[in-house]
Amino acid sequence: MTEKGFIELDWEETSPQEMQHRSEQLLHLMQKRRTTRHFSTKDVSKELIEDAIMCAGTAPSGAHLQPWTFVAISSQSLKQKIRDAAEEEERKTYSQRMPDAWKEVLDPLGTDAIKEHLTDAPWVIVLFRQSKRLRENGEWGPTYYSTESCGIAAGLFIHAIHNMGLVTLTHTPSPMGFLRDILERPEHEHAMLVLPVGYPNDAAMVPDIDRKRLDEISIFIE
């Protein structure tokens, strides 16, 4: 018998051997995930983007308020408008706002104010965080843990994109208020990430970097 408002968990036990196999497969897949800024203009179907967003939507969220809006853009003219505005902000950031400590870690990655990925990639997805929600009584109330919730959703979106064989990039132009204006989103939505999605181009390059080892990112207390 279930409590009102609850249903039984849909879960099947997996053997230890199958669990180990799955974990190794996923680790191998995700170890190959890389961020590239070199995108092909090759088309990507809308259905794939829809599936990735729905995967992102399975993320846990504070009080299950699901405080996210994914705006998916394929319009070339709108992508160009976003790129123009982003590059204007980025030029100010690189020339005026960026402290030396930030520059020294970006230099090995080869980033600059030119953001061709915003017009080359067939899709640009902007993740907006919702700071309010409309209550049943018609009044506005806050959301809870919206930043953490959207961060988890973004991770699941990136995972889904990599799993289907595409690439994406987490772009955070700062400040990002121009995205709300261009995309005509309400004041309680705040741009959090810009995620170009597509195929890598034939000459795509990535920085020659290593990821931290297990002992550098974890502590086990047994």
C-alpha positions as CSV (number, residue, x, y, z in Angstrom):
1,M,0.0,0.0,0.0
2,T,1.4,3.4,-0.9
3,E,1.0,6.8,0.8
4,K,-1.1,9.4,-0.8
5,G,1.1,11.4,-3.3
6,F,3.7,8.6,-3.6
7,I,4.2,5.7,-6.0
8,E,6.5,2.7,-5.7
9,L,10.1,3.1,-6.7
10,D,10.8,1.5,-10.2
11,W,14.0,-0.2,-9.4
12,E,15.6,-3.6,-10.2
13,E,18.6,-5.0,-8.4
14,T,21.6,-5.4,-10.6
15,S,24.3,-8.1,-10.0
16,P,27.7,-6.9,-8.7
17,Q,29.3,-8.2,-11.9
18,E,26.9,-6.2,-14.1
19,M,27.3,-3.1,-11.9
20,Q,31.1,-3.3,-12.3
21,H,30.8,-3.8,-16.0
22,R,28.5,-0.7,-16.4
23,S,30.7,1.4,-14.2
24,E,33.8,0.6,-16.2
25,Q,32.0,1.3,-19.5
26,L,30.7,4.6,-18.3
27,L,34.1,5.6,-16.9
28,H,35.8,4.7,-20.2
29,L,33.2,6.8,-22.1
30,M,33.4,9.8,-19.9
31,Q,37.2,9.8,-19.8
32,K,37.1,10.5,-23.5
33,R,34.9,13.6,-23.0
34,R,36.7,16.8,-24.0
35,T,35.6,20.4,-24.5
36,T,36.4,21.8,-27.9
37,R,35.8,25.3,-29.4
38,H,36.0,24.0,-32.9
39,F,32.6,23.0,-34.2
40,S,31.3,21.8,-37.6
41,T,28.3,23.5,-39.1
42,K,26.8,20.1,-39.8
43,D,23.1,19.8,-38.9
44,V,22.0,18.1,-35.7
45,S,18.4,17.0,-35.4
46,K,16.0,18.8,-33.1
47,E,15.0,15.4,-31.6
48,L,18.5,14.9,-30.2
49,I,18.5,18.2,-28.5
50,E,15.0,17.5,-27.1
51,D,16.3,14.2,-25.7
52,A,19.3,15.8,-24.1
53,I,17.1,18.5,-22.4
54,M,14.7,15.8,-21.2
55,C,17.7,13.9,-19.7
56,A,18.8,17.1,-18.0
57,G,15.3,17.5,-16.7
58,T,15.6,14.2,-14.7
59,A,18.1,16.0,-12.3
60,P,17.1,16.3,-8.7
61,S,16.1,19.8,-7.6
62,G,15.3,21.6,-4.4
63,A,11.7,20.7,-3.4
64,H,11.4,19.3,-6.9
65,L,10.7,22.8,-8.3
66,Q,12.9,22.1,-11.4
67,P,14.0,25.7,-11.6
68,W,15.5,25.7,-15.1
69,T,14.6,26.8,-18.6
70,F,16.7,25.5,-21.5
71,V,16.4,27.9,-24.5
72,A,17.6,26.0,-27.6
73,I,18.5,28.2,-30.6
74,S,19.2,27.1,-34.2
75,S,18.3,30.4,-35.9
76,Q,21.5,31.7,-37.5
77,S,20.6,35.3,-37.2
78,L,19.8,35.0,-33.5
79,K,23.1,33.1,-32.9
80,Q,24.9,35.9,-34.6
81,K,23.2,38.4,-32.4
82,I,24.2,36.5,-29.3
83,R,27.8,36.1,-30.6
84,D,28.1,39.9,-31.3
85,A,26.9,40.7,-27.8
86,A,29.0,38.0,-26.1
87,E,32.2,39.1,-27.9
88,E,31.6,42.7,-26.9
89,E,31.4,41.7,-23.2
90,E,34.3,39.3,-23.6
91,R,36.6,42.0,-25.1
92,K,35.9,44.1,-22.0
93,T,36.6,41.1,-19.8
94,Y,39.9,40.2,-21.4
95,S,41.2,43.8,-21.6
96,Q,39.8,45.3,-18.4
97,R,38.1,43.0,-16.0
98,M,40.2,39.8,-15.9
99,P,42.7,39.6,-13.0
100,D,46.1,38.2,-13.5
101,A,45.3,35.1,-11.5
102,W,42.5,34.2,-13.9
103,K,44.6,35.0,-17.0
104,E,47.4,32.7,-15.9
105,V,45.1,29.6,-15.9
106,L,43.4,30.5,-19.1
107,D,46.5,31.1,-21.2
108,P,47.3,27.4,-21.6
109,L,43.8,26.8,-22.9
110,G,44.1,29.3,-25.7
111,T,40.9,31.2,-25.1
112,D,40.2,34.7,-26.2
113,A,37.3,37.1,-26.9
114,I,36.5,35.6,-30.3
115,K,33.6,33.1,-30.0
116,E,33.1,31.5,-33.4
117,H,31.5,28.5,-31.7
118,L,28.4,30.6,-31.1
119,T,27.7,30.8,-34.9
120,D,29.4,27.6,-36.1
121,A,27.6,25.1,-33.8
122,P,24.2,24.2,-35.2
123,W,22.6,24.6,-31.8
124,V,23.2,27.0,-28.9
125,I,21.5,26.1,-25.7
126,V,21.2,28.8,-23.0
127,L,20.4,27.5,-19.5
128,F,18.5,29.9,-17.4
129,R,18.1,29.6,-13.6
130,Q,14.7,30.5,-12.2
131,S,14.9,32.4,-8.9
132,K,11.2,32.5,-8.4
133,R,8.1,30.4,-9.1
134,L,4.4,31.1,-9.4
135,R,2.6,29.7,-6.4
136,E,-0.9,28.1,-6.6
137,N,-2.4,31.2,-4.9
138,G,-1.1,33.4,-7.7
139,E,1.7,35.0,-5.7
140,W,5.4,34.7,-6.5
141,G,7.6,32.6,-4.1
142,P,11.3,31.8,-4.1
143,T,12.9,28.6,-5.5
144,Y,15.3,26.7,-3.3
145,Y,18.9,25.6,-4.1
146,S,18.3,26.8,-7.7
147,T,22.0,27.2,-8.5
148,E,22.9,23.7,-7.2
149,S,19.8,22.2,-9.0
150,C,20.7,23.9,-12.4
151,G,24.3,22.8,-12.0
152,I,23.3,19.2,-11.7
153,A,21.0,19.5,-14.7
154,A,23.8,21.0,-16.7
155,G,26.0,18.0,-15.9
156,L,23.3,15.6,-17.0
157,F,22.9,17.6,-20.2
158,I,26.6,17.5,-21.0
159,H,26.6,13.7,-20.2
160,A,23.7,13.2,-22.6
161,I,25.4,15.1,-25.4
162,H,28.7,13.2,-25.0
163,N,26.8,9.9,-24.8
164,M,25.1,10.5,-28.1
165,G,28.4,11.2,-29.9
166,L,28.2,15.0,-30.1
167,V,30.4,17.7,-28.3
168,T,29.5,20.8,-26.3
169,L,31.3,23.6,-24.6
170,T,30.4,25.4,-21.3
171,H,30.6,29.1,-22.1
172,T,30.1,31.7,-19.4
173,P,30.3,35.2,-20.8
174,S,30.3,37.7,-18.0
175,P,28.1,39.5,-17.3
176,M,25.3,37.6,-19.0
177,G,22.4,39.9,-18.7
178,F,22.3,40.5,-22.4
179,L,21.1,36.9,-22.9
180,R,17.9,37.6,-21.0
181,D,17.3,40.7,-23.1
182,I,18.0,39.1,-26.5
183,L,16.0,36.0,-25.7
184,E,13.2,37.9,-24.1
185,R,13.1,35.9,-20.9
186,P,11.4,37.2,-17.7
187,E,13.3,39.0,-14.9
188,H,13.2,36.0,-12.6
189,E,15.3,33.9,-15.0
190,H,19.1,34.4,-14.9
191,A,21.4,33.1,-17.6
192,M,23.8,30.5,-16.1
193,L,25.5,28.7,-19.0
194,V,25.8,28.9,-22.8
195,L,26.2,25.4,-24.4
196,P,27.0,25.2,-28.1
197,V,26.2,21.7,-29.3
198,G,27.2,19.9,-32.5
199,Y,29.9,17.8,-34.2
200,P,33.5,18.7,-33.9
201,N,35.0,20.1,-37.1
202,D,37.6,18.1,-39.0
203,A,40.5,20.2,-37.6
204,A,39.2,20.3,-34.0
205,M,41.9,20.6,-31.4
206,V,41.8,20.4,-27.6
207,P,44.4,21.4,-25.0
208,D,47.0,18.8,-24.0
209,I,46.0,18.5,-20.4
210,D,45.5,15.8,-17.8
211,R,42.7,15.3,-15.3
212,K,43.5,14.9,-11.6
213,R,44.0,11.4,-10.2
214,L,41.4,9.8,-7.9
215,D,43.6,10.4,-4.9
216,E,43.7,14.1,-5.8
217,I,39.9,14.6,-5.9
218,S,38.6,12.2,-3.2
219,I,39.1,11.1,0.4
220,F,37.6,7.8,1.5
221,I,36.8,7.4,5.2
222,E,36.1,3.7,6.1
